[in-house]
């Protein structure tokens, strides 16, 4: 009887620990953000970006497409960042461009993270031929030169936000899939998964309900890392002329400024403002990612002063 009780405890105990870890993930992330100054700065940046994207009409002083001043005007009290060659307010275009830029970044990062999760975790859990085939596909996308592939795909698609999302999604999921596969292999033979297989659970249920919740921090970190990648590459593609110049985004602002020779004509802020905005948004995502680094790596967590004094006295 004692042996049976001990064996039952050995099977059910890991599941309880795992459930507790899953429930604690939001609290752990909140504590990590609050105790990490870099993550706090990143969170503030992203919150400001979200507010600007949701309510651009409350902030922008002018209609971004309307002629409101002289062409190529220098920054002034009326136009803080000057005007374009058509007399449009650069600051208003920058504010309105935040919406589509953030939308594309978030949508592509979510879709790419989901694809990498499905492929990586499925390969790790099922193994065998499925693992080999999915690993080969992932490796092929990893070794492909990204920028030439982006240009090639964009050349055969209609310029616009939809094409931009498709191109960026296709070229950005592979690296995260390799990371998630490695994490899946590390938990593949844990007792709570063995218990789920003994109960007769389907592989899809085990992957989505048993394995994926244990990777919450890694998935969030993957999303943030992809967001840093996407915001820069989307602007790069549009700067190269592979976007739709009629859609107001930071990348199209860079393209229009380059076409109008803004720097040479003494209108640098038309080109510098969207470039700085891309850098700031990427920095916001990167700084928030520090919180997830602390969760995944205890060595990176800051040591409180009280604990330091206690260790020193000991």
C-alpha positions in Angstrom: 0.0 0.0 0.0 2.8 2.4 0.9 4.5 1.6 -2.4 1.4 2.3 -4.4 0.8 5.6 -2.6 4.4 6.6 -3.3 4.1 5.8 -7.0 0.8 7.7 -7.3 2.5 10.7 -5.7 5.4 10.5 -8.1 3.0 10.6 -11.0 0.6 13.4 -9.9 3.1 15.7 -8.2 4.8 17.1 -11.3 1.4 18.0 -12.8 0.5 20.1 -9.7 3.9 21.8 -9.8 3.5 22.6 -13.5 0.0 24.0 -13.0 1.3 26.2 -10.2 4.1 27.5 -12.5 1.6 28.3 -15.2 -0.7 30.2 -12.9 2.3 32.1 -11.5 3.6 33.2 -14.9 1.7 36.5 -15.1 2.7 37.4 -11.5 6.3 36.6 -12.2 6.3 38.7 -15.4 4.7 41.6 -13.5 7.3 41.4 -10.8 10.1 41.2 -13.3 8.9 44.3 -15.1 8.4 46.3 -11.9 11.9 45.4 -10.6 13.7 46.0 -13.8 14.2 49.6 -14.8 15.0 48.8 -18.4 11.8 46.8 -18.7 9.8 49.6 -17.1 11.2 52.1 -19.6 10.3 49.7 -22.5 6.8 49.2 -21.2 6.3 53.0 -21.0 7.5 53.4 -24.5 5.2 50.7 -25.8 2.2 52.1 -23.9 2.8 55.6 -25.4 3.1 54.0 -28.9 -0.2 52.1 -28.4 -1.9 55.3 -27.2 -0.6 57.2 -30.3 -1.7 54.4 -32.6 -5.2 54.2 -31.2 -5.9 57.9 -30.9 -3.8 59.7 -33.6 -6.6 62.2 -34.3 -6.3 63.5 -30.7 -2.6 64.2 -31.0 -1.9 65.1 -34.7 -2.1 68.8 -35.3 -3.1 68.5 -39.0 -4.5 66.2 -41.6 -1.5 64.1 -42.6 -2.4 64.3 -46.3 -3.4 67.9 -46.5 -1.2 70.8 -47.6 -0.9 73.0 -44.6 2.3 75.0 -45.1 5.0 75.9 -47.6 7.0 73.0 -49.2 10.1 71.8 -47.4 9.6 74.2 -44.5 12.1 74.0 -41.6 10.8 73.1 -38.1 8.9 75.9 -36.4 6.2 76.5 -33.8 3.5 75.8 -36.5 5.3 72.7 -37.8 7.5 71.1 -35.2 9.2 68.7 -37.7 8.8 70.8 -40.8 6.8 70.0 -43.9 7.2 67.7 -46.9 7.8 68.8 -50.5 4.0 69.0 -50.9 3.6 71.1 -47.7 2.3 68.3 -45.5 3.0 68.3 -41.8 5.8 65.8 -41.0 4.8 65.4 -37.4 1.2 64.6 -38.3 2.4 62.0 -40.8 4.6 60.5 -38.1 1.8 60.2 -35.6 -0.7 58.7 -38.1 2.0 56.3 -39.4 2.3 54.8 -35.9 -1.0 52.9 -36.3 -0.1 50.8 -39.4 3.5 50.4 -38.3 2.5 49.0 -34.9 -0.3 46.9 -36.5 2.0 45.2 -39.0 4.6 44.6 -36.3 2.2 43.0 -33.9 0.3 40.9 -36.4 3.4 39.5 -38.1 5.0 38.7 -34.7 1.9 36.9 -33.4 1.5 34.8 -36.6 5.2 34.0 -36.8 5.3 33.0 -33.1 2.3 30.8 -33.5 3.8 29.1 -36.6 7.1 28.6 -34.8 5.3 27.2 -31.7 3.3 24.6 -33.7 6.3 23.5 -35.8 8.9 23.5 -33.0 6.8 21.8 -30.3 5.2 19.3 -32.7 8.7 18.3 -34.0 10.0 17.9 -30.4 7.0 15.9 -29.0 6.2 13.6 -31.9 9.8 12.9 -33.0 10.7 10.4 -35.6 10.0 11.1 -39.2 7.9 14.1 -38.4 10.7 15.7 -36.4 13.2 15.1 -39.2 10.9 16.6 -41.9 10.0 19.7 -39.9 13.7 20.2 -38.8 14.8 20.1 -42.5 12.1 22.6 -43.4 13.2 24.9 -40.6 16.9 24.5 -41.5 16.1 25.5 -45.1 14.4 28.7 -44.0 17.3 29.4 -41.6 20.0 29.3 -44.3 18.1 31.3 -46.9 19.4 34.8 -47.3 16.6 36.9 -45.8 16.9 40.2 -47.5 17.1 38.9 -51.1 14.2 36.5 -50.3 12.2 39.4 -49.0 12.9 41.4 -52.2 12.0 38.5 -54.4 8.7 37.7 -52.7 7.7 41.4 -52.6 8.4 41.7 -56.3 5.7 39.1 -57.1 3.1 40.4 -54.7 0.9 43.4 -54.9 2.5 46.2 -52.8 0.5 46.8 -49.6 0.1 45.9 -46.0 -1.2 42.4 -46.7 1.7 41.5 -48.9 4.1 43.0 -46.3 2.6 40.8 -43.6 2.8 37.7 -45.8 6.5 38.3 -46.8 7.6 39.1 -43.2 5.8 36.1 -41.7 7.3 33.6 -44.2 10.8 34.7 -43.5 10.8 35.2 -39.7 9.5 32.0 -38.0 12.3 29.6 -38.4 14.8 30.7 -35.7 12.2 30.8 -33.0 11.0 27.3 -34.1 14.5 25.9 -33.4 14.4 27.4 -29.9 11.0 26.1 -29.1 11.9 22.6 -30.4 14.9 22.6 -28.0 12.7 23.6 -25.1 10.1 20.9 -26.2 12.8 18.2 -26.1 13.7 19.2 -22.6 10.2 18.6 -21.3 9.2 15.7 -23.6 9.8 12.9 -21.0 8.6 14.7 -17.9 6.2 12.8 -15.7 3.1 14.9 -16.3 3.4 14.2 -20.0 3.9 10.5 -19.4 0.8 10.6 -17.3 -1.2 12.4 -20.0 -0.1 9.7 -22.6 -1.2 7.0 -20.1 -4.6 8.7 -19.8 -4.9 8.3 -23.6 -4.8 12.0 -24.4 -4.4 13.0 -28.1 -1.0 14.5 -29.2 -2.7 17.7 -30.2 -4.2 18.1 -26.7 -0.9 17.3 -25.0 0.9 19.8 -27.2 -1.6 22.7 -26.7 -2.7 22.1 -23.1 0.2 20.3 -21.4 3.4 21.6 -23.1 2.6 25.1 -24.5 1.6 26.6 -21.1 5.0 25.6 -19.7 6.6 27.8 -22.4 4.7 31.0 -21.7 7.8 33.1 -20.9 9.7 31.7 -23.9 6.8 32.4 -26.2 6.5 35.9 -25.0 10.2 36.4 -25.4 10.0 35.0 -28.9 7.2 37.4 -29.7 9.2 40.4 -28.5 12.3 39.3 -30.3 10.3 39.0 -33.5 8.8 42.4 -33.0 12.2 44.0 -32.8 13.1 42.2 -36.1 9.8 43.0 -37.8 9.6 46.8 -37.1 13.1 47.2 -38.7 12.6 44.9 -41.7 9.2 46.3 -42.5 10.7 49.8 -42.7 13.7 48.5 -44.7 11.4 46.9 -47.3 9.4 50.0 -47.7 12.5 52.2 -47.8 13.6 50.0 -50.8 10.4 50.8 -52.5 8.7 47.5 -51.9 5.7 48.9 -50.1 2.7 51.0 -51.1 3.8 54.6 -50.8 0.1 55.6 -50.5 -0.2 53.8 -47.1 1.0 56.0 -44.3 3.8 54.1 -42.4 7.2 55.1 -41.1 8.8 53.1 -43.9 6.9 54.8 -46.6 7.8 58.2 -45.0 11.5 57.1 -45.3 10.9 56.1 -49.0 9.1 59.4 -49.9 11.8 61.4 -48.1 14.6 59.6 -50.0 12.8 60.0 -53.3 12.4 63.8 -52.7 16.1 64.1 -51.6 15.0 65.5 -48.2 18.5 65.6 -46.8 20.0 67.3 -49.8 17.2 69.9 -49.9 17.8 70.9 -46.2 14.8 69.0 -44.8 16.5 66.4 -42.6 13.7 65.8 -40.2 11.4 64.3 -42.8 13.9 61.4 -43.0 15.3 61.4 -39.5 12.0 61.4 -37.6 10.6 58.1 -38.9 14.0 56.5 -38.6 14.2 57.5 -35.0 10.7 56.3 -34.4 11.5 52.9 -35.8 14.6 52.8 -33.5 12.5 53.8 -30.4 9.8 51.3 -31.0 12.4 48.5 -31.5 14.1 49.6 -28.3 10.8 49.4 -26.4 10.2 45.8 -27.4 13.8 44.9 -26.7 13.8 46.5 -23.2 10.6 44.7 -22.2 12.3 41.5 -23.2 14.7 42.0 -20.3 11.8 41.0 -18.0 11.5 37.6 -19.7 15.3 37.1 -19.6 15.0 37.5 -15.8 12.2 34.9 -15.6 14.1 32.4 -17.8 17.6 33.0 -16.3 17.7 33.5 -12.5 21.3 34.7 -12.8 20.1 37.9 -14.5 17.6 38.8 -11.7 18.7 41.8 -9.7 19.8 41.0 -6.1 18.0 43.2 -3.5 20.1 45.2 -1.1 18.7 43.4 1.9 19.8 40.1 0.5 23.2 41.4 -0.3 23.7 42.6 3.2 22.5 39.3 4.6 25.0 37.4 2.5 27.8 39.8 3.3 27.2 39.4 7.1 27.0 35.6 6.7 
